[in-house]
Amino acid sequence: MLRVILAAALATAFAAHAQQPVKIGLVMTLSGQFADAGNQMHNGVKTYMKMHGDTVAGRKIELVVKDTGGPAPDVAKRIAQELVVRDGVDILAGWVLTPNAMAAGDVSAEAKKFMVVMNAATSVIITKSPYMIRTSVTLPQVMETFGTWAATKGGIRQSYTMVTDYGPGHDSENAFTSAFKAAGGSIAGSVRFPVANPDFSAFVQRAKDLAPESIFIFIPGGAQPAALGKAMAERGIDKKKTKVLGSGETTAEAALKSMGDNALDIITAWHYDYMSKSPLNQKFVKEYQGVAGGRNPDFFSVGGYDGMHAIYEVLKKTGGKTDAEALVAAAKGLKWESPRGPMMIDPDTRDVVQNVYIRRVQKVGGELVNVPFDTIPMVKDPAGERRKAQK
């Protein structure tokens, strides 16, 4: 009789657990300078849930959304702590900006909470917690690949670098420069500009005065690419004399609209473009437009979409269990087809592995778009690979 009672009690407890929602603390930047980036990511999350439902392994998915208001590591850490202690979340996710993700990594490690970085791209973030994975991109992943490509296949022998003065900018500059030099290129000079910089005119003029063979750019997504593009147009950078190279933010859709024909022939390396003709991406774009009021998705959006995919898949593997050890074990080596192409979570570094596409801005059907013309398949984060080799 006692065994029957215990079995019934355990069954009841299991059923109650199964019915409890999986609470995901989604930490975003939904106000301030980077609000658009946060909204695009949030819409990517909502699109995935619209396409795949809000229940996984018998448990409903519940989002607890918080806003850091911008790059504010102290705020981000406090919010992460409150989500864990007060709101009782099972998973931490989101993270548009590097400083915020770095700060929250400590909370993930201490509280033993599975954490999914959906954008922040500085390589070292992933080392802040053993329970963290990333579904976006790392700057070395794209920029070392781009530096090598520019010198070996792009026919470029000299460059001048212009980057934002914070972690991702430093990562990007170092990655491009080191790979470019190693492949035979030379650097004519460099400049770093403040994170919150509304006027790029003086920086662009300095680059123009040097008349380098190429200019390499990194700035964060959001409003700044369009502002920099406007400055380059106003200062008369002639792309027939000086090739303009950049990460995907440089020629995001909003930036292209702002620059107009001045954006033609800018060459970028990136991991996603909404113009991809893959059936999955075309379906994603259509669903996303319905969620986002007609807007097209961008790399923030696909980072959110794939972040939710990873969460759903690991929950399926664990049968709905949310302890961090089980979730991160389920995530290691996870493979899937994304709107951006094939993807994997590296089982050793817990970082994203994906294709890098080399694109050129062209006019297609009267519209400025990034047209891919070369693909480097399934690139790992090289900085992560070096850390692994040093262990």
Secondary structure, 3 states (H helix, E strand, C coil): CHHHHHHHHHHHHHHHHHHCCEEEEEEECCCCCCHHHHHHHHHHHHHHHHHHCCEECCEEEEEEEEECCCCCHHHHHHHHHHHHHCCCCCEEEECCCHHHHHHHHHHHHHHCCEEEECCCCCHHHHHHCCCEEECCCCHHHHHHHHHHHHHHCCCCCEEEEEEECCHHHHHHHHHHHHHHHHCCCEEEEEEEECCCCCCCHHHHHHHHHHCCCEEEEECCCCCHHHHHHHHHHHCCCCCCCCEEEEEHHHHCHHHHHHHHHHHCCCEEEECCCCCCCCHHHHHHHHHHHHHCCCCCCCHHHHHHHHHHHHHHHHHHHHCCCCCHHHHHHHHCCCEEEECCEEEEECCCCCCEEEEEEEEEEEEECCEEEEEEEEEEEEECCHHHHHHHHHC
